[in-house]
Amino acid sequence: MKSAAEAGEVLDLSRRGNNVVPATAIRDLLRSGDVDPRGLLLVGARITGVLDLSFISTSTALQLDDCVFEEPLSLHDTELPALSLDGSTLPELNAENLRTRYLTMKGTRCTGIVDLENARIDGSLLLQDATARPLFATGLHVTRSVKADRLFASRVWLDGCEIGGGVDLTDAVIVHDKSLAFVGTNADIGGDLILNGAFVKACGESPAVALSDASCRTLWLRGAVLRAEAGPALFLDGAQFQQEVRLLGFDARSASGDAVRMVDTRVGAGLVVQGSVRADDGEAFVLHRAKVGASVTINDSTISARTRRAAVDLTDATVNGELVIRSTTLVNHGQGFDLDLSGTKVGNTLSLGESELLEAGNLIVTMDGLIYPNPPLDTGVWLKMLRDHTLFYEAQPYQQLAAVHRAAGHEHTARKVLIAQQEDLRRHGDPGNKLWHWFLGVTLGYGYKPSRAVIGLLVTFLLALCLVWTTNAYNGLTPAKDRPADSCSPVNRFSLAADLAIPLVKLGGTPRCELANGPAGQWATGAGWVVQIMGWSFATLSVAGFTGLVRKS
């Protein structure tokens, strides 16, 4: 081994009968300095004893590939140019504060902990096909990338780490039977965090994937399966993503807790969800106070929850682009809402796929404080959702819908929305005011159709005409005092009818014709009082309607 080290040659012991190498021999060679600059290159050895390289600083690279370590490998505060453990098997790797430019553990099988706490790697960390029980890398610093696709681990700690490039955990399997599975709290990742095809499962009151207050460029969870026993399957509170979060073909489920939680999360570009998100006892998708720089799209998904709150909670969220929900099944098996958009602000098109959601089942929504700039595609369906699929009356959603129609020049539709609001208020309002509310709706359209009162005034005038002509037929009219006998001509009868029906207008000046004192005249006098009351009522309603006195918000 010494000759090979001095010559910089690879010593392959995998086919030799005696491949045992004492750990002390490796340590002594590294400390001697009699090693070629290419490093100590050993393959297929069985290393006996504890290989303790703690606190050693050397310029010699170390390659121990396809080796079997009988005892733990200790690299506390060790400094060396490169370390390769590809294909090796070892009980533990303790490498706290390790300093190296390159660390590769491809296919390495560690039956115990791989401890890289506060290690610094001025290059890449390669863990493809490796096994760790667990991988503990709190405070790890890697200037380039971490490649750990197909990693199998009982737990992965990357909290507080600094990774200059990306972290690739494609097809990784991370299963912990007691607590957290993948922890990236406060992690600072310069590139993408990729968990495509990964299976992550946590037990106990802990998230499966915890990335609270972490930051990275893009989060990928294409085809990932996340399971949590009593906590969120995906926990992203306070996390920041410079570009997108893509949950495509995604399957997240929590037995007790929220399935996907993104409170105060910041997404620079878009959020795309497609797959299955289920919470057996909690909210399925929480985006509370989150800010998304582009669009939020929930497409071809099954979302189910059992909660007193909401299956999908976007309260106080800000979406600068579109908010789109389509071809999605949305169910809350609890007593809460299916969709909560209270205080949500949408910068572009809002499309909830409301027609599909209403056809699929008994959708329950709340939208108090929702703000959006453009009218929905089908205002009729939207009004039905506000009227029949809310638990209580909310004024702001109607006002917002009317406002966007007014801004688009749809004044007629805006009035239709505001009338629907008052009809909804009458259904949910004070029972003592329902009759008066109904009267205002019939006569004025709640102030948004004052022409109805004008029509009522015209109908009153027609009734007055019928009354005057019928009274004249039964000799119930007589000329006024000091008027000639022909004073009840058709023109004067028309004037009398107008005086009875339209109290604000006197067409004839001094009356020329009046009701007589006979039976017909007395009957007409009583009926005239009714006509006058109707005339005053409709005239007053007309003024109130056109001046907006009875409009309510």
Disulfide bonds with the S-S distance in Angstrom:
Cys488-Cys513 2.13
